[in-house]
Amino acid sequence: MLYTWSDSDFGAIDQIWKGTHPEDNLPLEVIQGSPKGFSIPVAPAVEEEFAPGISPDDFKEIAKRLKMAGNITE
């Protein structure tokens, strides 16, 4: 079985996903939508979880170090 996880996406996937499975010879099946079960809980937004911001002071310090490393003077 192949779930599309959406009722509107992958409309023609059944033209590719067809025939039988090479290992167990069972028919391949496309199922529109997601599997039946429980709803996915909506988690609260977490800002900058994967890409934390840089404070203005940190930015200035990083710029200062880069200028020194590159022998750049103002």
N, CA, C and O atoms as a MOPAC input file, in Angstrom:
PM7 MOZYME 1SCF
protein

 N      0.83000 1    -1.17900 1     0.00000 1
 C      0.00000 1     0.00000 1     0.00000 1
 C      0.87800 1     1.24700 1     0.00000 1
 O      1.92600 1     1.29600 1     0.64400 1
 N      0.42600 1     2.23200 1    -0.72800 1
 C      1.09300 1     3.52600 1    -0.78000 1
 C      0.04800 1     4.58100 1    -0.47800 1
 O     -0.91100 1     4.74900 1    -1.23100 1
 N      0.23300 1     5.29800 1     0.63500 1
 C     -0.68500 1     6.36800 1     0.99300 1
 C     -0.19100 1     7.67200 1     0.38300 1
 O      1.00700 1     7.95500 1     0.40600 1
 N     -1.10300 1     8.46300 1    -0.16000 1
 C     -0.71400 1     9.74300 1    -0.76300 1
 C     -0.62600 1    10.84900 1     0.28500 1
 O     -0.02500 1    11.89000 1     0.01900 1
 N     -1.20300 1    10.65400 1     1.46000 1
 C     -1.21100 1    11.61000 1     2.56500 1
 C     -1.96700 1    12.88100 1     2.23500 1
 O     -1.97100 1    13.81600 1     3.03600 1
 N     -2.60200 1    12.93900 1     1.08500 1
 C     -3.39200 1    14.10100 1     0.70200 1
 C     -4.42300 1    13.65400 1    -0.31900 1
 O     -4.16400 1    12.76100 1    -1.12500 1
 N     -5.58200 1    14.27500 1    -0.28000 1
 C     -6.60500 1    13.93200 1    -1.26300 1
 C     -6.37300 1    14.61500 1    -2.60300 1
 O     -6.97700 1    14.23900 1    -3.60700 1
 N     -5.49800 1    15.61800 1    -2.62200 1
 C     -5.29900 1    16.37700 1    -3.85400 1
 C     -3.92300 1    16.16700 1    -4.49500 1
 O     -3.74700 1    16.49000 1    -5.67000 1
 N     -2.96500 1    15.64600 1    -3.76700 1
 C     -1.62100 1    15.45100 1    -4.32600 1
 C     -1.48100 1    14.06400 1    -4.95000 1
 O     -2.22600 1    13.13900 1    -4.62600 1
 N     -0.53600 1    13.94600 1    -5.82700 1
 C     -0.16500 1    12.66600 1    -6.44700 1
 C     -1.35100 1    11.98600 1    -7.12600 1
 O     -1.57100 1    10.78600 1    -6.95800 1
 N     -2.10700 1    12.76200 1    -7.89000 1
 C     -3.29800 1    12.24000 1    -8.54600 1
 C     -3.03400 1    11.12000 1    -9.52500 1
 O     -3.89800 1    10.26500 1    -9.71900 1
 N     -1.88200 1    11.09400 1   -10.14400 1
 C     -1.59300 1    10.07600 1   -11.15800 1
 C     -0.57900 1     9.03900 1   -10.68500 1
 O     -0.04000 1     8.28900 1   -11.49800 1
 N     -0.31600 1     8.98800 1    -9.38700 1
 C      0.69300 1     8.04000 1    -8.89500 1
 C      0.29100 1     6.59300 1    -9.15900 1
 O      1.15100 1     5.72100 1    -9.27700 1
 N     -1.00800 1     6.33600 1    -9.25300 1
 C     -1.45400 1     4.96500 1    -9.50500 1
 C     -1.07000 1     4.47900 1   -10.90300 1
 O     -1.14900 1     3.28300 1   -11.18200 1
 N     -0.65900 1     5.38300 1   -11.77300 1
 C     -0.18400 1     4.97500 1   -13.09600 1
 C      1.24300 1     4.43700 1   -13.02100 1
 O      1.69200 1     3.71900 1   -13.91400 1
 N      1.95100 1     4.79000 1   -11.94800 1
 C      3.31900 1     4.29700 1   -11.75500 1
 C      3.32400 1     3.14300 1   -10.75700 1
 O      3.96400 1     2.11500 1   -10.98000 1
 N      2.60500 1     3.32800 1    -9.65600 1
 C      2.55900 1     2.34200 1    -8.57800 1
 C      1.46500 1     1.32900 1    -8.91300 1
 O      0.32800 1     1.45800 1    -8.45700 1
 N      1.81100 1     0.33900 1    -9.70000 1
 C      0.82800 1    -0.66200 1   -10.11400 1
 C      1.53800 1    -1.98600 1   -10.33000 1
 O      2.76700 1    -2.05700 1   -10.35000 1
 N      0.76100 1    -3.00400 1   -10.48600 1
 C      1.34600 1    -4.33300 1   -10.66600 1
 C      1.40500 1    -5.07600 1    -9.35200 1
 O      0.55100 1    -4.89200 1    -8.48400 1
 N      2.40900 1    -5.91200 1    -9.20700 1
 C      2.56200 1    -6.69000 1    -7.97700 1
 C      3.91000 1    -6.41400 1    -7.33900 1
 O      4.86600 1    -6.01100 1    -8.00200 1
 N      3.96200 1    -6.63900 1    -6.04600 1
 C      5.20100 1    -6.44600 1    -5.30100 1
 C      6.18600 1    -7.54200 1    -5.68800 1
 O      5.80300 1    -8.70800 1    -5.78300 1
 N      7.45700 1    -7.18400 1    -5.91400 1
 C      8.41300 1    -8.19700 1    -6.38900 1
 C      8.75300 1    -9.26900 1    -5.35700 1
 O      9.20200 1   -10.35200 1    -5.73400 1
 N      8.55200 1    -8.99900 1    -4.05800 1
 C      8.92000 1    -9.99100 1    -3.04200 1
 C      7.78700 1   -10.93600 1    -2.68900 1
 O      8.00200 1   -12.14300 1    -2.56900 1
 N      6.56500 1   -10.39700 1    -2.51700 1
 C      5.47100 1   -11.26900 1    -2.07200 1
 C      4.37400 1   -11.44200 1    -3.12800 1
 O      3.40000 1   -12.16000 1    -2.90000 1
 N      4.53100 1   -10.79300 1    -4.26500 1
 C      3.60300 1   -10.91600 1    -5.38800 1
 C      2.19700 1   -10.41900 1    -5.07200 1
 O      1.25900 1   -10.74300 1    -5.80100 1
 N      2.02600 1    -9.63700 1    -3.99700 1
 C      0.72500 1    -9.06000 1    -3.68500 1
 C      0.52300 1    -7.81800 1    -4.53800 1
 O      1.49400 1    -7.15800 1    -4.90800 1
 N     -0.71900 1    -7.49200 1    -4.85300 1
 C     -0.96000 1    -6.31800 1    -5.69900 1
 C     -0.58300 1    -5.01800 1    -4.99100 1
 O     -0.81700 1    -4.85200 1    -3.79400 1
 N      0.00300 1    -4.10600 1    -5.75700 1
 C      0.31700 1    -2.78000 1    -5.23400 1
 C     -0.95800 1    -1.95900 1    -5.24400 1
 O     -1.75700 1    -2.05700 1    -6.17500 1
 N     -1.15300 1    -1.14700 1    -4.20900 1
 C     -2.39200 1    -0.39600 1    -4.07400 1
 C     -2.08200 1     1.03500 1    -3.63600 1
 O     -1.30500 1     1.24800 1    -2.70500 1
 N     -2.68800 1     2.01100 1    -4.30600 1
 C     -2.57400 1     3.42100 1    -3.92900 1
 C     -3.82900 1     3.79200 1    -3.15900 1
 O     -4.94700 1     3.55300 1    -3.61500 1
 N     -3.63000 1     4.37900 1    -1.98600 1
 C     -4.76200 1     4.79700 1    -1.16300 1
 C     -4.69800 1     6.31000 1    -1.00900 1
 O     -3.74200 1     6.84300 1    -0.44400 1
 N     -5.72400 1     7.00200 1    -1.51500 1
 C     -5.77500 1     8.45900 1    -1.40000 1
 C     -5.94200 1     8.84400 1     0.06200 1
 O     -6.75700 1     8.26100 1     0.77700 1
 N     -5.17100 1     9.82300 1     0.49900 1
 C     -5.27000 1    10.30000 1     1.86900 1
 C     -4.27800 1     9.61900 1     2.78500 1
 O     -3.30000 1     9.02100 1     2.33600 1
 N     -4.54400 1     9.71900 1     4.06600 1
 C     -3.64000 1     9.15300 1     5.06300 1
 C     -4.28100 1     7.93700 1     5.70900 1
 O     -5.49600 1     7.75400 1     5.62200 1
 N     -3.47300 1     7.10200 1     6.35600 1
 C     -4.03300 1     5.91200 1     6.98700 1
 C     -4.98600 1     6.29300 1     8.13100 1
 O     -4.82200 1     7.32900 1     8.77400 1
 N     -5.95700 1     5.45200 1     8.36000 1
 C     -6.89800 1     5.68900 1     9.45300 1
 C     -6.15600 1     5.51100 1    10.77500 1
 O     -5.26900 1     4.66500 1    10.89500 1
 N     -6.51900 1     6.29500 1    11.73200 1
 C     -5.87300 1     6.22900 1    13.03600 1
 C     -6.25000 1     7.45000 1    13.82700 1
 O     -7.37900 1     7.93300 1    13.73500 1
 N     -5.34000 1     7.94300 1    14.58700 1
 C     -5.63300 1     9.12100 1    15.38700 1
 C     -5.06800 1    10.35700 1    14.70700 1
 O     -4.14500 1    10.27200 1    13.89700 1
 N     -5.63000 1    11.49200 1    15.04400 1
 C     -5.15500 1    12.73300 1    14.43000 1
 C     -3.79300 1    13.11400 1    15.00700 1
 O     -3.46600 1    12.79500 1    16.15000 1
 N     -3.03300 1    13.78800 1    14.20100 1
 C     -1.71000 1    14.23100 1    14.63000 1
 C     -1.88700 1    15.47600 1    15.48200 1
 O     -2.50300 1    16.44400 1    15.03500 1
 N     -1.35800 1    15.47300 1    16.70100 1
 C     -1.52400 1    16.65600 1    17.54900 1
 C     -0.75700 1    17.84500 1    16.98400 1
 O      0.32600 1    17.69600 1    16.41700 1
 N     -1.33500 1    19.01600 1    17.15100 1
 C     -0.68200 1    20.23700 1    16.68900 1
 C      0.19100 1    20.75600 1    17.83100 1
 O     -0.31000 1    21.13500 1    18.89000 1
 N      1.46200 1    20.76600 1    17.60800 1
 C      2.40200 1    21.22600 1    18.62800 1
 C      2.49800 1    22.74700 1    18.59600 1
 O      2.33500 1    23.35900 1    17.54000 1
 N      2.75600 1    23.34700 1    19.72700 1
 C      2.91100 1    24.80200 1    19.72900 1
 C      4.16200 1    25.21200 1    18.95400 1
 O      5.13900 1    24.46700 1    18.88000 1
 N      4.10700 1    26.39700 1    18.38700 1
 C      5.25100 1    26.89400 1    17.61900 1
 C      6.44400 1    27.10700 1    18.54000 1
 O      6.30300 1    27.59400 1    19.66200 1
 N      7.60900 1    26.73600 1    18.05100 1
 C      8.85100 1    26.96100 1    18.78500 1
 C      9.73600 1    27.79600 1    17.87100 1
 O     10.25400 1    27.29800 1    16.87100 1
 N      9.90200 1    29.02900 1    18.20600 1
 C     10.68700 1    29.91400 1    17.35600 1
 C     12.16900 1    29.57100 1    17.43200 1
 O     12.70700 1    29.29800 1    18.50500 1
 N     12.81100 1    29.59200 1    16.28100 1
 C     14.25500 1    29.44300 1    16.15600 1
 C     14.79500 1    28.17800 1    16.80900 1
 O     15.89100 1    28.18600 1    17.36900 1
 N     14.03600 1    27.10100 1    16.74100 1
 C     14.48100 1    25.87300 1    17.37300 1
 C     15.67700 1    25.25300 1    16.65300 1
 O     16.58600 1    24.72700 1    17.29500 1
 N     15.67700 1    25.31500 1    15.33300 1
 C     16.72900 1    24.66700 1    14.57500 1
 C     17.77700 1    25.64500 1    14.05900 1
 O     18.87100 1    25.23100 1    13.67400 1
 N     17.46700 1    26.89800 1    14.04600 1
 C     18.41200 1    27.91200 1    13.57900 1
 C     18.33800 1    29.10000 1    14.54000 1
 O     17.68100 1    30.10100 1    14.25600 1
 N     19.01400 1    28.97600 1    15.66500 1
 C     18.91200 1    30.04800 1    16.65000 1
 C     19.45900 1    31.36500 1    16.10700 1
 O     20.40100 1    31.39400 1    15.31600 1
 N     18.85100 1    32.42700 1    16.54600 1
 C     19.27900 1    33.75500 1    16.10800 1
 C     20.56800 1    34.17800 1    16.78100 1
 O     21.01400 1    33.56200 1    17.75000 1
 N     21.14300 1    35.20900 1    16.26800 1
 C     22.38100 1    35.77100 1    16.82700 1
 C     22.03700 1    37.13800 1    17.38500 1
 O     21.42300 1    37.96600 1    16.71200 1
 N     22.43800 1    37.35700 1    18.61400 1
 C     22.17000 1    38.66000 1    19.20700 1
 C     23.03400 1    39.71200 1    18.51000 1
 O     24.06200 1    39.37600 1    17.92300 1
 N     22.63000 1    40.96900 1    18.56800 1
 C     23.44000 1    42.02700 1    17.95100 1
 C     24.87600 1    42.05700 1    18.48200 1
 O     25.81600 1    42.30800 1    17.72700 1
 N     25.04000 1    41.80200 1    19.77600 1
 C     26.39300 1    41.79000 1    20.34300 1
 C     27.22100 1    40.63600 1    19.79000 1
 O     28.39500 1    40.81300 1    19.46500 1
 N     26.60900 1    39.44900 1    19.68000 1
 C     27.32600 1    38.30800 1    19.09800 1
 C     27.69500 1    38.58500 1    17.64600 1
 O     28.79200 1    38.24400 1    17.20200 1
 N     26.78000 1    39.20200 1    16.91000 1
 C     27.04200 1    39.53000 1    15.50800 1
 C     28.25300 1    40.45200 1    15.38400 1
 O     29.12200 1    40.23400 1    14.54100 1
 N     28.30400 1    41.46400 1    16.21500 1
 C     29.43600 1    42.40200 1    16.18600 1
 C     30.74400 1    41.70900 1    16.53100 1
 O     31.78000 1    41.98700 1    15.92600 1
 N     30.69800 1    40.80400 1    17.50600 1
 C     31.90600 1    40.07400 1    17.89700 1
 C     32.38500 1    39.15000 1    16.77600 1
 O     33.58400 1    39.05600 1    16.51300 1
 N     31.45900 1    38.48100 1    16.12800 1
 C     31.82400 1    37.60500 1    15.00200 1
 C     32.41900 1    38.42800 1    13.86500 1
 O     33.43000 1    38.04000 1    13.27800 1
 N     31.80000 1    39.55800 1    13.55200 1
 C     32.31700 1    40.42400 1    12.48800 1
 C     33.71900 1    40.91800 1    12.84000 1
 O     34.59300 1    40.97800 1    11.97500 1
 N     33.92800 1    41.26300 1    14.07800 1
 C     35.24900 1    41.74000 1    14.52900 1
 C     36.30500 1    40.64900 1    14.33800 1
 O     37.39800 1    40.91800 1    13.84000 1
 N     35.97400 1    39.41700 1    14.73600 1
 C     36.92400 1    38.29800 1    14.58100 1
 C     37.22900 1    38.02400 1    13.10100 1
 O     38.37800 1    37.77400 1    12.73900 1
 N     36.20800 1    38.07100 1    12.26100 1
 C     36.41500 1    37.82900 1    10.83200 1
 C     37.30100 1    38.90400 1    10.21000 1
 O     38.16700 1    38.61100 1     9.38600 1
 N     37.07300 1    40.14700 1    10.61300 1
 C     37.90800 1    41.24000 1    10.09600 1
 C     39.35300 1    41.05600 1    10.52000 1
 O     40.27100 1    41.26200 1     9.72600 1
 N     39.55500 1    40.66600 1    11.77800 1
 C     40.92500 1    40.44800 1    12.26600 1
 C     41.58100 1    39.29300 1    11.52300 1
 O     42.74900 1    39.38300 1    11.14300 1
 N     40.83000 1    38.19600 1    11.31100 1
 C     41.38200 1    37.02300 1    10.62100 1
 C     41.71400 1    37.33400 1     9.16900 1
 O     42.63700 1    36.75400 1     8.59800 1
 N     40.95100 1    38.25800 1     8.57100 1
 C     41.18100 1    38.61300 1     7.18100 1
 C     42.03200 1    39.85000 1     6.99500 1
 O     42.16100 1    40.36000 1     5.88200 1
 N     42.62100 1    40.33900 1     8.09100 1
 C     43.44400 1    41.56000 1     8.03800 1
 C     42.70600 1    42.71100 1     7.38900 1
 O     43.27300 1    43.44200 1     6.57700 1
 N     41.43200 1    42.87500 1     7.74800 1
 C     40.62300 1    43.94900 1     7.19300 1
 C     40.55900 1    45.08400 1     8.20200 1
 O     40.20300 1    44.87700 1     9.36200 1
 N     40.90100 1    46.27000 1     7.75700 1
 C     40.81500 1    47.42300 1     8.63800 1
 C     39.76600 1    48.38400 1     8.07600 1
 O     39.51400 1    48.42700 1     6.87200 1
 N     39.18600 1    49.12800 1     8.95700 1
 C     38.15400 1    50.07400 1     8.51400 1
 C     38.75000 1    51.40900 1     8.20800 1
 O     38.03200 1    52.33100 1     7.82100 1

